[in-house]
Amino acid sequence: MAFKNYIKYILNRKTKYGIHSPFVFQFINECLNSKKDKQKLLDFKRYKKQFVNDKSFIEINDFGAGSKVFKTNKRKIAQIAKVAGMSRTKALLIIKLISYLQPKNALELGTSLGIGTATMKIAYPDLPITTLEGCKQTALTAKKYFEKNNFSNINLTIGNFDNLLPEITINQTFDLVYFDGNHTEIATLNYFNWCLNVVHNDTLFIFDDIHWSDGMENAWNKIIENQKVTVSIDLYHLGLVFFRKESTKQHFIL
Ligand SMILES: C[S@@+](CC[C@H](N)C(=O)[O-])C[C@H]1O[C@@H](n2cnc3c(N)ncnc32)[C@H](O)[C@@H]1O
């Protein structure tokens, strides 16, 4: 299924020369095609390696779509980091996006061990991040590593997104929202709808694993059709959604 979705993506992708939107053309040149920051990638690699060397076990309470890999709930930290922790490809993109956009605050749905949160901090150390995780043992492990690595200004909240989002999305806006938990169609659409409350003109939504399953593809297709969304970009591993009123509604597969 993921393979079929990948072929479809490859057949539809465009180069920057077919792009007529000045905003997207500039975004490709200055962000996506910018030089990799080798030091930041090294910091990401070092951070992730700490977990890969952690042989302890925790009991997982699975709130999401379930795992395509794990069969039991007792899991080794090292294995969780390998399977669910941010990959190098995504880290590279996240680092480029955050370094370019310099958001003033971020909301992450799905902390897991905090490797994604740490990547955002590595990209931009001053970034205040609110990150939500339902599994207590996983969240406490993430917290332990944030403290060990002296990361500050991370508000890690333990609870189900369904219970937390109504409160978090009232009376505040976020520059960046990273959706990386519960990869099912209905849940993704629900979280998207809740988070529309936190959007301002320059907010960016990042969706993880938009081609992970047919359900995630359906969710992605419905999200990009939403009238509030103007520019949307399919980077295969991540989907980007902008709300800029000055841009005409257009979808890009890059
Ligand atoms: C793919 S992992 C997140 C990975 C992380 N963002 C990273 O880049 O390293 C998804 C996490 O979301 C959490 N999650 C899924 N559905 C949830 C829900 N409804 N409420 C709270 N947490 C949830 C899972 O427990 C899991 O730890």
PDBQT file of the ligand as one rigid body, heavy atoms in Angstrom, charges set to zero:
ROOT
HETATM    1  C1  LIG A 301       4.977   8.415  15.933  1.00  0.00    +0.000 C 
HETATM    2  S1  LIG A 301       4.997   8.716  17.627  1.00  0.00    +0.000 S 
HETATM    3  C2  LIG A 301       5.626  10.371  17.751  1.00  0.00    +0.000 C 
HETATM    4  C3  LIG A 301       7.055  10.491  17.331  1.00  0.00    +0.000 C 
HETATM    5  C4  LIG A 301       7.688  11.814  17.667  1.00  0.00    +0.000 C 
HETATM    6  N1  LIG A 301       6.919  12.959  17.224  1.00  0.00    +0.000 N 
HETATM    7  C5  LIG A 301       9.080  11.883  17.058  1.00  0.00    +0.000 C 
HETATM    8  O1  LIG A 301       9.250  12.535  16.025  1.00  0.00    +0.000 OA
HETATM    9  O2  LIG A 301      10.003  11.285  17.602  1.00  0.00    +0.000 OA
HETATM   10  C6  LIG A 301       3.304   8.969  18.023  1.00  0.00    +0.000 C 
HETATM   11  C7  LIG A 301       3.017   9.162  19.501  1.00  0.00    +0.000 C 
HETATM   12  O3  LIG A 301       1.711   9.705  19.614  1.00  0.00    +0.000 OA
HETATM   13  C8  LIG A 301       1.093   9.187  20.770  1.00  0.00    +0.000 C 
HETATM   14  N2  LIG A 301      -0.363   9.253  20.560  1.00  0.00    +0.000 N 
HETATM   15  C9  LIG A 301      -1.063   8.695  19.529  1.00  0.00    +0.000 A 
HETATM   16  N3  LIG A 301      -2.381   8.962  19.651  1.00  0.00    +0.000 NA
HETATM   17  C10 LIG A 301      -2.521   9.702  20.774  1.00  0.00    +0.000 A 
HETATM   18  C11 LIG A 301      -3.641  10.303  21.423  1.00  0.00    +0.000 A 
HETATM   19  N4  LIG A 301      -4.878  10.171  20.940  1.00  0.00    +0.000 N 
HETATM   20  N5  LIG A 301      -3.418  11.002  22.543  1.00  0.00    +0.000 NA
HETATM   21  C12 LIG A 301      -2.171  11.143  23.028  1.00  0.00    +0.000 A 
HETATM   22  N6  LIG A 301      -1.058  10.602  22.475  1.00  0.00    +0.000 NA
HETATM   23  C13 LIG A 301      -1.226   9.900  21.365  1.00  0.00    +0.000 A 
HETATM   24  C14 LIG A 301       1.597   7.749  20.855  1.00  0.00    +0.000 C 
HETATM   25  O4  LIG A 301       1.532   7.288  22.197  1.00  0.00    +0.000 OA
HETATM   26  C15 LIG A 301       3.020   7.872  20.316  1.00  0.00    +0.000 C 
HETATM   27  O5  LIG A 301       3.956   7.965  21.343  1.00  0.00    +0.000 OA
ENDROOT
TORSDOF 0
